[in-house]
Amino acid sequence: MNEIINNFNQKELTGRNARLWIEWKDIDTLCAKRKEANPREPSISYIIRKKNSLGIPTEYEIWYRVKSIIGVEGSTIPRKPVFGTLHKMSIVLPNNYPSADGNPIFTFLTNVWHPNIRYSGSFKGHVCLTIKEMGVMASLKDLILRVERYLKYKLYHAANTYPYPEDQNVAEWVREEAEPNGWTHFAQVEADKPKPHPQEPVIEQQDTSKPKKTLPKKLVI
């Protein structure tokens, strides 16, 4: 765990600052585990972009290194997906976080083609997490993992029903082009797969029991 996090005394933190510190600790632990699995290119890592007066983060930048769809090819239907493996997302915690009206703001800084992420326009990159009062009911770590499932297309809402897709154009592509062609199912690159534990070497044990007596073979004449 980051040594700076341990410099804070949890018992002295209250209210918002206590929650912010716990969120920081959980995010750091999550990213540390991913770094252990892949030290050079962890599947999730973070950068602190802003801190409050106590030095506790209020803005993050999350880096996902997973295979995901970042756009589509051409204009001829069906349009094949274009893939990328590095995706950067901003997390801003408003002053009234955590509260029912103080939800964290998740915004992708790089292109992501997903029905629950705005692909273009004035709110480009905005992530709809489809969770009510997520600032109260869900931790930042859980939401970060939820977005990872978005990127892998393990989770998405493309149907034109409540809570409705964030990007209707992408949702239509998913329903009418991607799903019929199986493009929402794609394998992750090898670097993102958990590495199997090395097998224990098989050590042959010597038989310490007394040798069995063997009867002499009969001669066949």
C-alpha positions in Angstrom: 0.0 0.0 0.0 1.1 3.6 -0.7 3.1 4.8 2.4 1.5 8.3 2.1 -1.9 6.8 2.8 -0.7 5.3 6.1 0.4 8.7 7.3 -3.2 9.6 8.0 -4.8 8.5 11.3 -8.2 7.1 10.4 -9.5 7.9 13.9 -8.8 11.6 13.4 -10.7 11.7 10.1 -14.5 12.3 10.2 -17.4 12.6 7.7 -16.4 13.4 4.1 -12.6 13.1 4.8 -13.0 9.7 6.4 -14.9 8.5 3.3 -12.4 10.0 0.9 -9.5 8.3 2.7 -11.2 4.9 2.7 -11.9 5.3 -1.1 -8.3 6.2 -1.7 -7.0 3.2 0.3 -9.4 0.8 -1.6 -8.4 2.2 -5.0 -4.7 1.9 -4.2 -5.1 -1.7 -3.0 -7.0 -2.6 -6.1 -4.3 -1.1 -8.4 -1.5 -2.7 -6.4 -3.0 -6.1 -6.9 -3.3 -5.5 -10.6 0.4 -4.3 -10.7 1.5 -7.5 -9.0 -0.2 -9.5 -11.8 1.4 -7.4 -14.5 4.1 -5.0 -13.2 4.9 -3.3 -16.6 1.3 -2.8 -17.8 -1.3 -3.3 -15.0 -4.8 -3.6 -16.2 -5.9 -0.8 -13.9 -3.8 2.0 -12.5 -4.4 5.5 -11.2 -3.1 9.0 -11.0 -4.1 11.6 -8.4 -5.1 14.8 -10.2 -6.3 16.9 -7.3 -6.3 16.8 -3.5 -8.1 18.7 -0.7 -6.5 20.8 2.0 -5.6 17.7 4.0 -3.9 16.1 1.0 -6.6 13.5 0.3 -7.5 12.9 -3.4 -10.7 14.5 -4.8 -9.9 13.9 -8.5 -8.4 10.8 -10.1 -7.4 9.6 -13.5 -7.9 5.9 -14.0 -6.0 4.0 -16.7 -7.5 0.8 -18.1 -5.3 -1.5 -20.1 -7.9 -3.9 -21.6 -9.2 -4.6 -25.1 -12.3 -2.6 -25.8 -14.2 -1.0 -28.8 -13.1 2.6 -29.5 -15.1 3.2 -32.7 -16.4 1.6 -35.9 -15.1 1.3 -39.4 -16.5 3.3 -42.2 -20.2 3.9 -42.9 -21.3 0.8 -44.7 -23.6 -1.4 -42.6 -22.6 -3.6 -40.9 -19.7 -1.5 -39.5 -17.0 -3.5 -37.9 -15.6 -2.5 -34.5 -12.2 -0.8 -34.0 -10.4 -1.9 -30.9 -8.0 -0.2 -28.5 -6.2 -1.3 -25.4 -5.5 1.9 -23.3 -8.4 3.9 -22.0 -8.2 6.9 -19.6 -11.0 8.0 -17.4 -11.4 11.0 -15.0 -13.2 10.8 -11.7 -14.3 14.0 -10.0 -15.8 14.0 -6.5 -18.0 17.0 -6.0 -18.0 19.0 -2.7 -21.2 17.3 -1.5 -19.8 13.8 -2.1 -20.9 11.4 -0.7 -24.6 12.2 -0.7 -27.6 11.4 -2.8 -27.0 14.6 -4.8 -23.3 14.3 -4.8 -22.6 11.5 -7.2 -19.0 11.1 -8.5 -18.6 12.2 -12.1 -17.0 9.6 -14.4 -15.7 10.9 -17.8 -13.6 9.1 -20.4 -10.8 11.2 -21.8 -10.2 8.7 -24.7 -12.7 7.4 -27.2 -14.9 4.5 -26.0 -17.7 3.0 -28.1 -20.2 1.7 -25.6 -24.0 2.4 -25.2 -23.6 3.6 -21.6 -20.8 6.1 -22.4 -21.3 9.2 -24.5 -19.3 9.0 -27.6 -19.7 12.6 -29.0 -21.2 15.9 -28.2 -20.8 18.4 -25.3 -20.9 15.6 -22.8 -18.5 13.4 -24.7 -17.0 10.6 -22.5 -19.7 10.8 -19.8 -20.3 7.5 -18.1 -23.8 6.5 -17.1 -23.4 3.9 -14.3 -27.2 3.3 -14.0 -27.0 3.2 -10.2 -29.2 5.5 -8.2 -27.5 7.4 -5.4 -24.2 5.8 -6.4 -22.2 8.2 -4.2 -23.9 6.6 -1.1 -24.7 3.1 -2.2 -21.5 2.1 -4.1 -17.8 2.6 -3.4 -15.4 4.1 -6.0 -13.6 0.8 -6.2 -16.8 -1.0 -7.1 -17.7 1.6 -9.7 -14.2 1.4 -11.3 -14.6 -2.3 -11.6 -18.1 -1.8 -13.1 -16.6 0.4 -15.8 -14.0 -2.3 -16.5 -16.9 -4.7 -17.2 -18.3 -2.0 -19.5 -15.1 -1.9 -21.5 -15.0 -5.7 -21.8 -18.7 -5.6 -22.9 -19.5 -7.9 -20.0 -22.1 -5.4 -19.0 -24.1 -2.9 -21.1 -27.7 -1.6 -21.6 -28.5 -1.1 -25.2 -32.3 -1.6 -25.2 -34.4 1.5 -25.7 -35.9 1.1 -22.2 -35.4 2.6 -18.8 -32.7 3.6 -17.7 -32.0 4.2 -21.4 -28.6 4.1 -23.1 -26.3 7.1 -22.7 -25.5 7.1 -26.4 -28.5 6.1 -28.6 -26.3 5.8 -31.8 -24.0 3.3 -30.1 -26.9 1.5 -28.6 -28.5 1.1 -32.1 -25.2 -0.2 -33.5 -25.0 -2.8 -30.6 -28.6 -4.0 -31.2 -28.7 -4.0 -35.0 -25.1 -4.7 -36.0 -22.9 -5.9 -33.2 -25.1 -8.5 -31.5 -26.2 -10.2 -34.7 -22.5 -10.6 -35.7 -21.3 -11.6 -32.3 -19.0 -8.5 -32.0 -19.9 -7.9 -28.4 -18.0 -11.1 -27.5 -14.3 -10.5 -27.9 -11.3 -12.1 -26.2 -9.0 -10.1 -24.0 -5.3 -9.8 -24.9 -3.0 -12.2 -23.1 -1.6 -9.6 -20.9 -4.9 -9.0 -19.2 -5.6 -12.6 -18.4 -4.7 -13.8 -14.9 -1.4 -15.7 -15.1 -1.7 -19.3 -13.9 0.2 -20.2 -10.8 3.3 -22.3 -11.6 2.8 -25.9 -10.8 4.6 -27.4 -7.9 7.4 -29.7 -9.0 6.6 -33.3 -8.6 9.1 -34.9 -6.3 9.3 -38.6 -6.4 9.3 -40.1 -2.9 11.6 -43.0 -2.3 9.9 -46.1 -1.1 11.2 -46.7 2.4 9.1 -49.7 3.0 10.8 -53.1 3.2 11.2 -54.8 -0.2 8.7 -57.5 -0.8 9.9 -61.0 -1.1 9.6 -62.4 -4.6 9.1 -66.1 -5.2 11.5 -67.8 -7.6 10.0 -68.3 -11.0 9.3 -71.8 -12.1 11.3 -73.1 -14.9 9.2 -74.3 -17.8 10.8 -77.4 -19.4 
